Amino acid sequence: MLKVIFACVHNAGRSQMAAAFFNQLADRTKAEAVSAGTEPGLRVHPEVLAVMQEIGIDLSAATPQKLTQELANDAGLLITMGCGDKCPYVPGLRRDDWPLPDPKGRPMDEVRAVRDNIKVRVADLIQAEGLEKEAA
C-alpha cells in the first residue's frame, strides 16, 4: 500500500485539504494519505473548514500534526505545498512540490480556488499512480 504524505508548514490548510481529497478519491486498498507540517498550527484554518464543508467534507475533527521521521518511515511519496525553504525534506522519499498559496486569512473566493486547484492536482496524482477506485 502506498502511503502519501501531504505537507505544508502549519498543516492547517493546503495539506489538510489534499489528504481529505486523496482519501475520498483513491482506492483505500491501494493507498492512503496523511497530512503533516514542519511547524504545526493549533487548528485547521476556519476558512478551510468552511470551504470543505461547502462540498460535504467535514474537517472539524482534523488536528495539525508534526511531520516526524516516524510518520515518514513507511511513506512512499511526499507532496509539499509550496512552502519554499520551510518545506520538509525526508531522505529517500520521492517528493514533489505543488506551488500553492497559503489560504490562511484569504477571501473565501481565493480559498475556494485553492481548494479546487488541490482537488484537480490530487485527482491527477491518483490517476498517474494508478490508484483510482474500481468502477462499481
MDAnalysis code that builds the backbone (N, CA, C; Angstrom):
import MDAnalysis as mda
import numpy as np

u = mda.Universe.empty(408, n_residues=136, atom_resindex=np.repeat(np.arange(136), 3), trajectory=True)
u.add_TopologyAttr("name", ["N", "CA", "C"] * 136)
u.add_TopologyAttr("resid", np.arange(1, 137))
u.add_TopologyAttr("resname", ["MET", "LEU", "LYS", "VAL", "ILE", "PHE", "ALA", "CYS", "VAL", "HIS", "ASN", "ALA", "GLY", "ARG", "SER", "GLN", "MET", "ALA", "ALA", "ALA", "PHE", "PHE", "ASN", "GLN", "LEU", "ALA", "ASP", "ARG", "THR", "LYS", "ALA", "GLU", "ALA", "VAL", "SER", "ALA", "GLY", "THR", "GLU", "PRO", "GLY", "LEU", "ARG", "VAL", "HIS", "PRO", "GLU", "VAL", "LEU", "ALA", "VAL", "MET", "GLN", "GLU", "ILE", "GLY", "ILE", "ASP", "LEU", "SER", "ALA", "ALA", "THR", "PRO", "GLN", "LYS", "LEU", "THR", "GLN", "GLU", "LEU", "ALA", "ASN", "ASP", "ALA", "GLY", "LEU", "LEU", "ILE", "THR", "MET", "GLY", "CYS", "GLY", "ASP", "LYS", "CYS", "PRO", "TYR", "VAL", "PRO", "GLY", "LEU", "ARG", "ARG", "ASP", "ASP", "TRP", "PRO", "LEU", "PRO", "ASP", "PRO", "LYS", "GLY", "ARG", "PRO", "MET", "ASP", "GLU", "VAL", "ARG", "ALA", "VAL", "ARG", "ASP", "ASN", "ILE", "LYS", "VAL", "ARG", "VAL", "ALA", "ASP", "LEU", "ILE", "GLN", "ALA", "GLU", "GLY", "LEU", "GLU", "LYS", "GLU", "ALA", "ALA"])
u.atoms.positions = np.array([
    [0.847, -1.185, 0.000],
    [0.000, 0.000, 0.000],
    [0.889, 1.244, 0.000],
    [0.531, 2.202, -0.825],
    [1.274, 3.458, -0.906],
    [0.753, 4.428, 0.148],
    [1.668, 4.948, 0.937],
    [1.313, 5.996, 1.898],
    [1.850, 7.312, 1.351],
    [0.952, 8.282, 1.217],
    [1.308, 9.598, 0.706],
    [1.207, 10.595, 1.848],
    [2.227, 11.419, 1.991],
    [2.187, 12.497, 2.982],
    [2.037, 13.814, 2.235],
    [1.023, 14.576, 2.605],
    [0.857, 15.940, 2.107],
    [1.329, 16.853, 3.230],
    [2.297, 17.714, 2.925],
    [2.896, 18.524, 3.977],
    [2.979, 19.991, 3.589],
    [2.718, 20.835, 4.571],
    [2.956, 22.272, 4.443],
    [3.537, 22.722, 5.780],
    [3.705, 23.986, 5.970],
    [4.359, 24.445, 7.190],
    [3.482, 24.188, 8.412],
    [2.250, 24.694, 8.404],
    [1.414, 24.636, 9.610],
    [0.420, 23.484, 9.636],
    [0.281, 22.736, 8.545],
    [-0.663, 21.611, 8.463],
    [-2.067, 22.053, 8.884],
    [-2.447, 23.242, 8.439],
    [-3.739, 23.794, 8.845],
    [-4.592, 24.217, 7.657],
    [-4.136, 23.920, 6.439],
    [-4.883, 24.357, 5.265],
    [-4.682, 23.439, 4.086],
    [-3.692, 23.769, 3.255],
    [-3.480, 23.052, 1.995],
    [-3.308, 21.546, 2.173],
    [-2.432, 21.151, 3.082],
    [-2.163, 19.719, 3.248],
    [-3.371, 18.979, 3.813],
    [-4.146, 19.645, 4.665],
    [-5.363, 19.019, 5.195],
    [-6.366, 18.766, 4.070],
    [-6.545, 19.762, 3.189],
    [-7.472, 19.594, 2.072],
    [-7.001, 18.479, 1.139],
    [-5.712, 18.459, 0.837],
    [-5.174, 17.461, -0.089],
    [-5.359, 16.045, 0.447],
    [-5.052, 15.829, 1.714],
    [-5.210, 14.490, 2.293],
    [-6.674, 14.069, 2.298],
    [-7.570, 14.996, 2.607],
    [-9.002, 14.678, 2.612],
    [-9.474, 14.284, 1.214],
    [-9.072, 15.045, 0.203],
    [-9.450, 14.702, -1.175],
    [-8.859, 13.351, -1.585],
    [-7.594, 13.135, -1.253],
    [-6.943, 11.881, -1.627],
    [-7.685, 10.694, -1.027],
    [-7.982, 10.773, 0.267],
    [-8.640, 9.657, 0.941],
    [-10.076, 9.461, 0.465],
    [-10.683, 10.500, -0.064],
    [-12.028, 10.384, -0.624],
    [-11.996, 9.764, -2.023],
    [-10.991, 10.111, -2.820],
    [-10.965, 9.742, -4.234],
    [-10.174, 8.473, -4.557],
    [-9.178, 8.145, -3.749],
    [-8.307, 6.999, -4.049],
    [-8.917, 5.695, -3.539],
    [-8.479, 4.597, -4.142],
    [-8.842, 3.267, -3.667],
    [-8.074, 3.031, -2.363],
    [-8.791, 2.942, -1.261],
    [-8.150, 2.838, 0.056],
    [-7.487, 1.482, 0.285],
    [-7.694, 0.527, -0.618],
    [-6.950, -0.728, -0.505],
    [-5.571, -0.599, -1.154],
    [-5.371, 0.463, -1.931],
    [-4.102, 0.678, -2.631],
    [-3.260, 1.784, -2.004],
    [-3.920, 2.753, -1.370],
    [-3.177, 3.917, -0.876],
    [-3.961, 4.644, 0.204],
    [-3.220, 5.387, 0.994],
    [-3.825, 6.269, 1.985],
    [-2.959, 7.513, 2.099],
    [-3.571, 8.580, 2.572],
    [-2.831, 9.828, 2.742],
    [-2.939, 10.304, 4.177],
    [-1.872, 10.953, 4.614],
    [-1.862, 11.670, 5.884],
    [-1.346, 13.070, 5.584],
    [-1.605, 13.981, 6.491],
    [-1.070, 15.332, 6.322],
    [-0.277, 15.693, 7.564],
    [0.704, 16.566, 7.364],
    [1.571, 16.959, 8.468],
    [2.228, 18.291, 8.129],
    [2.882, 18.870, 9.132],
    [3.555, 20.146, 8.939],
    [4.869, 20.209, 9.682],
    [5.723, 21.124, 9.256],
    [7.009, 21.295, 9.928],
    [6.864, 22.112, 11.209],
    [5.886, 23.007, 11.226],
    [5.591, 23.828, 12.410],
    [4.076, 23.842, 12.588],
    [3.487, 22.722, 13.063],
    [2.026, 22.599, 13.074],
    [1.336, 23.704, 13.863],
    [0.228, 24.172, 13.295],
    [-0.599, 25.158, 13.971],
    [-1.438, 24.504, 15.049],
    [-2.280, 25.301, 15.686],
    [-3.128, 24.785, 16.755],
    [-4.394, 24.135, 16.215],
    [-4.859, 24.605, 15.055],
    [-6.105, 24.079, 14.488],
    [-6.130, 24.357, 12.987],
    [-7.040, 23.677, 12.308],
    [-7.235, 23.914, 10.881],
    [-7.862, 25.297, 10.718],
    [-7.410, 26.045, 9.717],
    [-7.925, 27.397, 9.482],
    [-9.440, 27.370, 9.290],
    [-10.169, 28.299, 9.924],
    [-11.633, 28.326, 9.805],
    [-12.121, 28.449, 8.366],
    [-11.410, 29.221, 7.538],
    [-11.837, 29.375, 6.149],
    [-11.700, 28.067, 5.372],
    [-10.735, 27.248, 5.750],
    [-10.557, 25.934, 5.121],
    [-11.682, 24.997, 5.553],
    [-11.996, 25.002, 6.845],
    [-13.131, 24.202, 7.328],
    [-14.394, 24.562, 6.557],
    [-14.616, 25.859, 6.362],
    [-15.842, 26.337, 5.708],
    [-15.925, 25.897, 4.249],
    [-14.839, 26.065, 3.479],
    [-14.920, 25.720, 2.052],
    [-14.975, 24.212, 1.827],
    [-14.415, 23.444, 2.738],
    [-14.525, 21.991, 2.608],
    [-15.934, 21.534, 2.991],
    [-16.510, 22.166, 3.999],
    [-17.880, 21.840, 4.405],
    [-18.856, 22.120, 3.265],
    [-18.583, 23.164, 2.489],
    [-19.435, 23.504, 1.340],
    [-19.581, 22.346, 0.351],
    [-18.563, 21.510, 0.267],
    [-18.602, 20.390, -0.682],
    [-18.767, 19.048, 0.036],
    [-19.201, 19.108, 1.293],
    [-19.548, 17.893, 2.020],
    [-18.407, 17.163, 2.690],
    [-17.269, 17.826, 2.872],
    [-16.143, 17.201, 3.569],
    [-15.962, 17.903, 4.910],
    [-16.092, 17.131, 5.984],
    [-16.013, 17.669, 7.338],
    [-14.599, 17.486, 7.888],
    [-13.895, 18.586, 8.062],
    [-12.545, 18.544, 8.636],
    [-12.530, 19.013, 10.090],
    [-13.699, 19.111, 10.717],
    [-13.760, 19.675, 12.068],
    [-12.975, 18.848, 13.087],
    [-12.787, 17.564, 12.836],
    [-12.030, 16.723, 13.768],
    [-10.540, 16.668, 13.425],
    [-10.150, 17.279, 12.315],
    [-8.743, 17.248, 11.892],
    [-7.895, 18.117, 12.814],
    [-6.712, 17.614, 13.141],
    [-5.791, 18.333, 14.015],
    [-4.417, 18.384, 13.354],
    [-3.817, 19.561, 13.262],
    [-2.463, 19.636, 12.711],
    [-1.490, 18.758, 13.498],
    [-0.594, 18.100, 12.771],
    [0.416, 17.262, 13.414],
    [1.779, 17.527, 12.796],
    [2.813, 17.209, 13.566],
    [4.184, 17.443, 13.115],
    [4.638, 16.304, 12.199],
    [5.343, 16.675, 11.147],
    [5.956, 15.674, 10.279],
    [7.196, 15.146, 10.989],
    [7.132, 13.894, 11.387],
    [8.238, 13.254, 12.094],
    [8.828, 12.149, 11.224],
    [10.019, 11.715, 11.574],
    [10.636, 10.592, 10.860],
    [9.768, 9.350, 11.009],
    [9.186, 9.164, 12.191],
    [8.315, 8.006, 12.427],
    [7.123, 8.010, 11.465],
    [6.512, 9.175, 11.281],
    [5.377, 9.291, 10.364],
    [5.812, 8.998, 8.928],
    [7.026, 9.405, 8.583],
    [7.524, 9.256, 7.212],
    [8.105, 7.875, 6.920],
    [8.350, 7.085, 7.947],
    [9.055, 5.811, 7.770],
    [8.492, 4.922, 6.679],
    [7.185, 4.709, 6.659],
    [6.611, 3.783, 5.682],
    [5.930, 4.501, 4.519],
    [6.236, 5.780, 4.362],
    [5.640, 6.553, 3.266],
    [6.415, 6.312, 1.972],
    [5.704, 6.464, 0.850],
    [6.348, 6.306, -0.443],
    [6.446, 7.597, -1.228],
    [5.669, 8.601, -0.818],
    [5.620, 9.850, -1.574],
    [5.324, 11.014, -0.641],
    [6.062, 12.091, -0.808],
    [5.856, 13.321, -0.045],
    [5.498, 14.425, -1.026],
    [4.325, 15.021, -0.832],
    [3.911, 16.166, -1.642],
    [3.946, 17.388, -0.739],
    [4.806, 18.346, -1.077],
    [4.861, 19.586, -0.308],
    [4.028, 20.642, -1.020],
    [3.592, 21.624, -0.258],
    [2.587, 22.569, -0.736],
    [3.130, 23.988, -0.877],
    [4.177, 24.153, -1.653],
    [4.668, 25.492, -1.945],
    [5.169, 26.254, -0.740],
    [5.841, 25.544, 0.158],
    [6.303, 26.213, 1.375],
    [7.762, 26.645, 1.294],
    [8.357, 26.594, 0.115],
    [9.708, 27.120, -0.086],
    [10.746, 26.449, 0.786],
    [11.612, 27.250, 1.391],
    [12.704, 26.728, 2.204],
    [12.222, 26.026, 3.458],
    [11.000, 26.299, 3.881],
    [10.479, 25.669, 5.090],
    [9.863, 24.301, 4.813],
    [9.829, 23.898, 3.536],
    [9.273, 22.587, 3.197],
    [10.136, 21.493, 3.809],
    [9.491, 20.436, 4.253],
    [10.255, 19.333, 4.832],
    [11.009, 18.554, 3.766],
    [12.103, 17.951, 4.173],
    [12.857, 17.053, 3.309],
    [13.039, 15.749, 4.071],
    [12.683, 14.656, 3.448],
    [12.863, 13.346, 4.061],
    [13.738, 12.527, 3.121],
    [14.964, 12.194, 3.538],
    [15.879, 11.448, 2.672],
    [15.257, 10.137, 2.191],
    [15.455, 9.845, 0.909],
    [14.985, 8.587, 0.350],
    [13.518, 8.556, -0.032],
    [12.810, 9.629, 0.205],
    [11.379, 9.675, -0.091],
    [11.151, 10.450, -1.384],
    [10.416, 9.844, -2.304],
    [10.064, 10.533, -3.552],
    [9.266, 11.783, -3.195],
    [9.596, 12.907, -3.836],
    [8.985, 14.177, -3.436],
    [8.577, 14.992, -4.648],
    [7.456, 15.691, -4.487],
    [7.008, 16.647, -5.492],
    [6.514, 17.874, -4.737],
    [6.637, 19.035, -5.353],
    [6.158, 20.268, -4.720],
    [5.060, 20.880, -5.575],
    [3.964, 21.210, -4.933],
    [2.860, 21.898, -5.595],
    [2.872, 23.337, -5.103],
    [3.242, 24.300, -5.939],
    [3.334, 25.702, -5.506],
    [1.951, 26.330, -5.351],
    [1.401, 26.209, -4.166],
    [0.056, 26.708, -3.880],
    [0.105, 27.780, -2.801],
    [-0.685, 28.845, -2.935],
    [-0.700, 29.892, -1.913],
    [-1.363, 29.412, -0.623],
    [-0.897, 29.938, 0.489],
    [-1.479, 29.629, 1.796],
    [-2.861, 30.280, 1.885],
    [-3.911, 29.506, 2.190],
    [-5.258, 30.081, 2.245],
    [-5.565, 30.866, 3.518],
    [-4.685, 30.821, 4.498],
    [-4.968, 31.476, 5.775],
    [-5.263, 32.961, 5.580],
    [-6.428, 33.381, 6.083],
    [-6.798, 34.788, 6.065],
    [-7.174, 35.340, 4.701],
    [-7.276, 34.489, 3.705],
    [-7.604, 34.943, 2.348],
    [-9.116, 35.065, 2.195],
    [-9.577, 35.861, 1.229],
    [-11.018, 35.928, 0.945],
    [-11.532, 34.547, 0.526],
    [-12.799, 34.287, 0.813],
    [-13.362, 32.961, 0.570],
    [-13.243, 32.515, -0.889],
    [-13.378, 33.444, -1.840],
    [-13.272, 33.025, -3.241],
    [-11.857, 32.539, -3.565],
    [-10.845, 33.125, -2.929],
    [-9.465, 32.668, -3.133],
    [-9.239, 31.313, -2.480],
    [-9.842, 31.110, -1.301],
    [-9.710, 29.823, -0.612],
    [-10.388, 28.729, -1.441],
    [-11.541, 29.040, -2.018],
    [-12.225, 28.070, -2.891],
    [-11.353, 27.730, -4.106],
    [-10.687, 28.728, -4.669],
    [-9.818, 28.491, -5.829],
    [-8.660, 27.563, -5.455],
    [-8.069, 27.765, -4.277],
    [-7.001, 26.883, -3.808],
    [-7.558, 25.471, -3.620],
    [-8.724, 25.375, -2.982],
    [-9.372, 24.071, -2.768],
    [-9.576, 23.337, -4.094],
    [-10.118, 24.037, -5.073],
    [-10.420, 23.410, -6.357],
    [-9.145, 23.004, -7.099],
    [-8.104, 23.819, -6.993],
    [-6.807, 23.502, -7.589],
    [-6.243, 22.230, -6.947],
    [-6.334, 22.144, -5.627],
    [-5.838, 20.965, -4.915],
    [-6.604, 19.721, -5.355],
    [-7.918, 19.830, -5.479],
    [-8.712, 18.657, -5.879],
    [-8.286, 18.146, -7.256],
    [-8.065, 19.053, -8.200],
    [-7.614, 18.656, -9.541],
    [-6.242, 17.990, -9.466],
    [-5.329, 18.577, -8.708],
    [-3.984, 18.007, -8.584],
    [-4.027, 16.616, -7.949],
    [-4.858, 16.458, -6.909],
    [-4.978, 15.157, -6.244],
    [-5.556, 14.122, -7.208],
    [-6.598, 14.489, -7.932],
    [-7.200, 13.563, -8.903],
    [-6.179, 13.159, -9.967],
    [-5.381, 14.112, -10.442],
    [-4.335, 13.818, -11.430],
    [-3.281, 12.871, -10.853],
    [-2.894, 13.101, -9.592],
    [-1.914, 12.244, -8.926],
    [-2.450, 10.815, -8.806],
    [-3.692, 10.687, -8.378],
    [-4.303, 9.363, -8.221],
    [-4.319, 8.624, -9.557],
    [-4.674, 9.328, -10.607],
    [-4.704, 8.706, -11.936],
    [-3.295, 8.320, -12.388],
    [-2.337, 9.208, -12.200],
    [-0.958, 8.945, -12.627],
    [-0.350, 7.748, -11.895],
    [-0.736, 7.565, -10.635],
    [-0.194, 6.470, -9.828],
    [-1.023, 5.190, -9.949],
    [-2.147, 5.244, -10.688],
    [-2.997, 4.065, -10.843],
    [-3.729, 3.679, -9.571],
    [-4.185, 4.670, -8.828],
    [-4.805, 4.429, -7.522],
    [-6.307, 4.699, -7.510],
    [-6.915, 4.724, -8.697],
    [-8.345, 5.018, -8.778],
    [-9.155, 3.900, -8.137],
    [-10.334, 4.268, -7.659],
    [-11.279, 3.273, -7.159],
    [-11.779, 2.462, -8.345],
    [-12.039, 1.177, -8.105],
    [-12.591, 0.321, -9.154],
    [-14.019, 0.755, -9.447],
    [-14.418, 0.706, -10.704],
    [-15.793, 1.054, -11.078],
    [-16.748, 0.022, -10.489],
    [-17.826, 0.505, -9.906],
    [-18.786, -0.405, -9.252],
    [-19.677, -1.083, -10.275],
])
